[in-house]
């Protein structure tokens, strides 16, 4: 998926400076395997022009990166994507999209620092690329929701079947999304915020 073909915000984008009404800023990471749509999600939902570190894929990645199922992909994130969205006049989310290839996972440690939660983007054609991603989040104790990105030729599995395949607890939300659409990506982030709130309420 390429965010350049995704929904765009009508009218001018917000200025890069924070609105004066902002009282809280939260860091969220968007994670997932190679080619699941992380750059697309950050680009579609960001109210500022997103920072991307996409580079053209070359022969150097052949035999190193697993591009099974996304052979037509021509560019890849090599460091991170960055965007920002205001969920309300007071609450700002800073979005950090992680690189999907395993050889860039050493960057994840820094991106996870200070993150309140995460979105795991899922491609049902390649569930296996999400196993290690979820495992790393669980090891670090980062709460997350799972967003099933819609691809035209992707199989449609029942939520419980996905939950069992990913070995996820009942309380972890699994929702459908289209990372190209701003409203859909925003709904995913709202689901994450509600989930984080539910985790915090027992300790309030």
Order of alpha helices (4+ residues) and beta strands (2+ residues): beta-alpha-beta-beta-beta-beta-alpha-beta-alpha-beta-alpha-beta-alpha
